[in-house]
């Protein structure tokens, strides 16, 4: 697999231009990092940068036969329909990348005229966004997904992957984390989706509205419910066993997964799995999880909105009355492990069937890194519900 990395105007100044926004990493460093990240997924890269619109268009046209393109168009993002047309005209799948959170800057930066012709848009993750773009392209090449809308909002879509073997196959619904913020998307669970599909699960990796893009304590859970409702209507020709559904969520996605499992105690749900889940919103807010992420999602503090917190905090809905799997690393730097310890303790006290795995010396990301020992243990635990 060969991927072309294209950087637009002023990105040659990375490392010196507005380091408080773009960081101190130089373009040369970024290009080297992209080469190493590509090698991790068995790919190679060619890097290109230009301050001129026509040169970028020429480079895109010469890239028609490559396996993927990662493009940061810089300020051309916001008005270059010529670059948009070039991306649309070529056959190579393209991921748009921005180092900063363009949705949290000047109003004119919030519009992209190229997003709708790209496979994905990744922003606000710093230079690691290039890594995620490369991994997304590699995942799409390794196992293409059927992307299905489940609502009218742009973020209400899901990626369906189904094993090619005889079925019907049980379904794992996947909910990514990211503190409910729009800078993190479902691409983060591409590897998890592929690994579980290889194991015999159909996977429904859904996107949902997040804070900054219309998501909050009311709209986001409602979107997840719509995704589950649409899953229930999928026809049998997709080879799905819709009587066996497990909901798997990581971090804030773990909150949404456990909350969705309480809905009418749906008999389809055979289990729910929380990977470092936020099971208690009030305690998480008091711990300042995600640097204010909980009050931003809840649009208020526990003191201001006690009824709201009770309505959407999983701990308030215990017992779940379905099997619960919770895993957490004791070195999690994003979501304190004490949240899971107290949550599973409360669930067990109320009679729920709980399996808890705590990994020594493991941080947050290892739970969904498919080459990590922690993930293999998590996947084996999930597999217990398939067999």
Secondary structure, DSSP 8 states (H G I E B T S, - for coil): -EEEEEE-TTGGGTTTS-HHHH-S--HHHHHHHHHHHHHHTT-EEEEEE-S-HHHHHHHHHTTTTSSEEEEE-GGGGGT-HHHHHHHHHS-S-EEEEESS-GGGS-GGGG--SSGGGSSEEEESSTTHHHHHHHHHHHHHHHS--EEEE-SSSTT-EEEEE--SSSS-EEEEEEE--STTBTTS-GGGGHHHHHHHHHTT-EEEEE----BTTT--TTHHHHHHHHHHHHHHT--GGG-EEEEEEEEEEETHHHHHHHHHHTGGG-TTEEEEEEES----HHHHHHTTTTTTHHHHHHTS-TTT-HHHHHHH-GGGG----SEEEEEEETT-SSS-HHHHHHHHHHHHHTT--EEEEEETT--SGGGT-TTSHHHHHHHHHHHTTT-
